[in-house]
Amino acid sequence: MKILVKWFNDADEPPGDALGVVYLDRGYGPRTEVATVMRYNGYVAGTMSDGSESFSSETMKGFKASVLEYLVSEKVTVKSLMSGKDVELRRVDVGGPCDPSTERYFSM
């Protein structure tokens, strides 16, 4: 599992102000957009796509580590498709094959 950043201008490390998207690559299935990111005055800052958390760091490595730590440690509640009961998952598992609120979970 890793965090990938795609800058809108396709540069690896764009100078100055730049905007990009942060993706979660689980190593299977499609990548999931999890946050937006920008570089500003030497800092990297971003916000989760659902607005739940913001991060900033002096380095891209520190920023990616913060986002990944949040995704792994944060718990969310989803509703199981089959039972209708609430299930608590790590945020990183939402939408993947470990998520009982998706059809993929029951077809595996």
ChimeraX commands (.cxc) that place a marker at each C-alpha (Angstrom):
marker #1 position 0.00,0.00,0.00 radius 0.5
marker #1 position 1.40,3.41,-0.91 radius 0.5
marker #1 position 0.47,7.03,-1.39 radius 0.5
marker #1 position 0.93,8.48,-4.87 radius 0.5
marker #1 position 0.79,12.16,-5.86 radius 0.5
marker #1 position -0.19,13.26,-9.37 radius 0.5
marker #1 position 0.58,16.90,-10.07 radius 0.5
marker #1 position -1.74,18.60,-12.53 radius 0.5
marker #1 position 1.26,19.79,-14.58 radius 0.5
marker #1 position 2.75,16.25,-14.64 radius 0.5
marker #1 position 6.01,17.33,-12.96 radius 0.5
marker #1 position 7.46,15.18,-10.17 radius 0.5
marker #1 position 8.43,18.10,-7.96 radius 0.5
marker #1 position 6.91,21.28,-9.39 radius 0.5
marker #1 position 8.43,24.61,-8.35 radius 0.5
marker #1 position 6.37,27.19,-6.51 radius 0.5
marker #1 position 2.60,26.91,-6.21 radius 0.5
marker #1 position 1.20,23.73,-7.72 radius 0.5
marker #1 position -1.92,21.65,-7.29 radius 0.5
marker #1 position -2.25,17.89,-7.38 radius 0.5
marker #1 position -4.26,14.87,-6.31 radius 0.5
marker #1 position -3.25,12.25,-3.75 radius 0.5
marker #1 position -4.13,8.63,-4.52 radius 0.5
marker #1 position -4.11,5.50,-2.39 radius 0.5
marker #1 position -2.65,2.52,-4.25 radius 0.5
marker #1 position -3.59,-0.66,-2.39 radius 0.5
marker #1 position -1.65,-2.83,-4.84 radius 0.5
marker #1 position -4.89,-4.23,-6.31 radius 0.5
marker #1 position -7.88,-2.71,-8.03 radius 0.5
marker #1 position -8.15,0.91,-9.08 radius 0.5
marker #1 position -6.38,3.73,-7.29 radius 0.5
marker #1 position -8.59,5.75,-4.96 radius 0.5
marker #1 position -8.44,9.55,-4.82 radius 0.5
marker #1 position -8.08,10.45,-1.14 radius 0.5
marker #1 position -6.94,14.09,-0.99 radius 0.5
marker #1 position -5.90,17.22,-2.82 radius 0.5
marker #1 position -2.44,18.66,-2.33 radius 0.5
marker #1 position -0.59,21.89,-3.04 radius 0.5
marker #1 position 2.91,23.24,-2.68 radius 0.5
marker #1 position 3.12,26.74,-1.29 radius 0.5
marker #1 position 6.18,28.66,-0.07 radius 0.5
marker #1 position 8.20,25.48,0.40 radius 0.5
marker #1 position 5.48,23.61,2.30 radius 0.5
marker #1 position 3.26,20.75,1.18 radius 0.5
marker #1 position -0.34,21.01,2.36 radius 0.5
marker #1 position -3.45,19.01,1.59 radius 0.5
marker #1 position -6.99,18.17,2.58 radius 0.5
marker #1 position -8.77,14.82,2.52 radius 0.5
marker #1 position -11.34,14.57,-0.29 radius 0.5
marker #1 position -14.19,14.31,2.23 radius 0.5
marker #1 position -12.90,17.35,4.17 radius 0.5
marker #1 position -12.32,15.30,7.32 radius 0.5
marker #1 position -8.66,16.23,7.89 radius 0.5
marker #1 position -5.92,18.59,6.70 radius 0.5
marker #1 position -2.18,17.95,6.64 radius 0.5
marker #1 position 0.97,19.98,6.08 radius 0.5
marker #1 position 4.66,19.22,6.07 radius 0.5
marker #1 position 7.95,20.70,4.95 radius 0.5
marker #1 position 8.64,17.61,2.81 radius 0.5
marker #1 position 6.60,15.46,0.46 radius 0.5
marker #1 position 7.80,12.35,2.34 radius 0.5
marker #1 position 6.44,13.73,5.62 radius 0.5
marker #1 position 3.15,14.66,3.96 radius 0.5
marker #1 position 2.69,11.18,2.46 radius 0.5
marker #1 position 3.50,9.56,5.81 radius 0.5
marker #1 position 0.89,11.72,7.58 radius 0.5
marker #1 position -1.81,10.87,5.05 radius 0.5
marker #1 position -1.07,7.14,5.19 radius 0.5
marker #1 position -1.01,7.12,9.00 radius 0.5
marker #1 position -4.40,8.87,9.06 radius 0.5
marker #1 position -5.92,6.41,6.55 radius 0.5
marker #1 position -4.70,3.40,8.52 radius 0.5
marker #1 position -5.58,4.65,12.01 radius 0.5
marker #1 position -8.87,6.50,11.39 radius 0.5
marker #1 position -12.04,4.41,11.89 radius 0.5
marker #1 position -15.26,4.98,9.94 radius 0.5
marker #1 position -18.68,3.35,10.12 radius 0.5
marker #1 position -20.28,1.79,7.03 radius 0.5
marker #1 position -23.54,-0.13,6.63 radius 0.5
marker #1 position -23.32,-3.77,5.52 radius 0.5
marker #1 position -25.25,-4.44,2.30 radius 0.5
marker #1 position -26.43,-7.87,3.47 radius 0.5
marker #1 position -27.30,-7.39,7.14 radius 0.5
marker #1 position -27.94,-3.64,7.20 radius 0.5
marker #1 position -25.86,-3.42,10.39 radius 0.5
marker #1 position -23.22,-0.77,11.02 radius 0.5
marker #1 position -19.64,-2.02,10.68 radius 0.5
marker #1 position -16.52,-0.14,11.79 radius 0.5
marker #1 position -13.57,-0.18,9.35 radius 0.5
marker #1 position -10.23,1.50,8.94 radius 0.5
marker #1 position -10.62,4.40,6.49 radius 0.5
marker #1 position -8.07,2.75,4.18 radius 0.5
marker #1 position -10.38,-0.28,3.71 radius 0.5
marker #1 position -13.46,1.69,2.66 radius 0.5
marker #1 position -14.32,0.89,-0.96 radius 0.5
marker #1 position -11.97,-2.09,-1.14 radius 0.5
marker #1 position -12.66,-5.81,-0.98 radius 0.5
marker #1 position -12.66,-5.68,2.86 radius 0.5
marker #1 position -15.65,-3.29,2.88 radius 0.5
marker #1 position -19.02,-5.06,3.52 radius 0.5
marker #1 position -20.87,-2.00,2.22 radius 0.5
marker #1 position -19.70,-2.87,-1.34 radius 0.5
marker #1 position -20.88,-5.58,-3.72 radius 0.5
marker #1 position -17.23,-6.56,-4.29 radius 0.5
marker #1 position -17.02,-7.79,-0.67 radius 0.5
marker #1 position -19.80,-10.33,-1.18 radius 0.5
marker #1 position -18.62,-11.47,-4.61 radius 0.5
marker #1 position -15.07,-12.37,-3.56 radius 0.5
marker link #1:1,2 radius 0.2
marker link #1:2,3 radius 0.2
marker link #1:3,4 radius 0.2
marker link #1:4,5 radius 0.2
marker link #1:5,6 radius 0.2
marker link #1:6,7 radius 0.2
marker link #1:7,8 radius 0.2
marker link #1:8,9 radius 0.2
marker link #1:9,10 radius 0.2
marker link #1:10,11 radius 0.2
marker link #1:11,12 radius 0.2
marker link #1:12,13 radius 0.2
marker link #1:13,14 radius 0.2
marker link #1:14,15 radius 0.2
marker link #1:15,16 radius 0.2
marker link #1:16,17 radius 0.2
marker link #1:17,18 radius 0.2
marker link #1:18,19 radius 0.2
marker link #1:19,20 radius 0.2
marker link #1:20,21 radius 0.2
marker link #1:21,22 radius 0.2
marker link #1:22,23 radius 0.2
marker link #1:23,24 radius 0.2
marker link #1:24,25 radius 0.2
marker link #1:25,26 radius 0.2
marker link #1:26,27 radius 0.2
marker link #1:27,28 radius 0.2
marker link #1:28,29 radius 0.2
marker link #1:29,30 radius 0.2
marker link #1:30,31 radius 0.2
marker link #1:31,32 radius 0.2
marker link #1:32,33 radius 0.2
marker link #1:33,34 radius 0.2
marker link #1:34,35 radius 0.2
marker link #1:35,36 radius 0.2
marker link #1:36,37 radius 0.2
marker link #1:37,38 radius 0.2
marker link #1:38,39 radius 0.2
marker link #1:39,40 radius 0.2
marker link #1:40,41 radius 0.2
marker link #1:41,42 radius 0.2
marker link #1:42,43 radius 0.2
marker link #1:43,44 radius 0.2
marker link #1:44,45 radius 0.2
marker link #1:45,46 radius 0.2
marker link #1:46,47 radius 0.2
marker link #1:47,48 radius 0.2
marker link #1:48,49 radius 0.2
marker link #1:49,50 radius 0.2
marker link #1:50,51 radius 0.2
marker link #1:51,52 radius 0.2
marker link #1:52,53 radius 0.2
marker link #1:53,54 radius 0.2
marker link #1:54,55 radius 0.2
marker link #1:55,56 radius 0.2
marker link #1:56,57 radius 0.2
marker link #1:57,58 radius 0.2
marker link #1:58,59 radius 0.2
marker link #1:59,60 radius 0.2
marker link #1:60,61 radius 0.2
marker link #1:61,62 radius 0.2
marker link #1:62,63 radius 0.2
marker link #1:63,64 radius 0.2
marker link #1:64,65 radius 0.2
marker link #1:65,66 radius 0.2
marker link #1:66,67 radius 0.2
marker link #1:67,68 radius 0.2
marker link #1:68,69 radius 0.2
marker link #1:69,70 radius 0.2
marker link #1:70,71 radius 0.2
marker link #1:71,72 radius 0.2
marker link #1:72,73 radius 0.2
marker link #1:73,74 radius 0.2
marker link #1:74,75 radius 0.2
marker link #1:75,76 radius 0.2
marker link #1:76,77 radius 0.2
marker link #1:77,78 radius 0.2
marker link #1:78,79 radius 0.2
marker link #1:79,80 radius 0.2
marker link #1:80,81 radius 0.2
marker link #1:81,82 radius 0.2
marker link #1:82,83 radius 0.2
marker link #1:83,84 radius 0.2
marker link #1:84,85 radius 0.2
marker link #1:85,86 radius 0.2
marker link #1:86,87 radius 0.2
marker link #1:87,88 radius 0.2
marker link #1:88,89 radius 0.2
marker link #1:89,90 radius 0.2
marker link #1:90,91 radius 0.2
marker link #1:91,92 radius 0.2
marker link #1:92,93 radius 0.2
marker link #1:93,94 radius 0.2
marker link #1:94,95 radius 0.2
marker link #1:95,96 radius 0.2
marker link #1:96,97 radius 0.2
marker link #1:97,98 radius 0.2
marker link #1:98,99 radius 0.2
marker link #1:99,100 radius 0.2
marker link #1:100,101 radius 0.2
marker link #1:101,102 radius 0.2
marker link #1:102,103 radius 0.2
marker link #1:103,104 radius 0.2
marker link #1:104,105 radius 0.2
marker link #1:105,106 radius 0.2
marker link #1:106,107 radius 0.2
marker link #1:107,108 radius 0.2
view
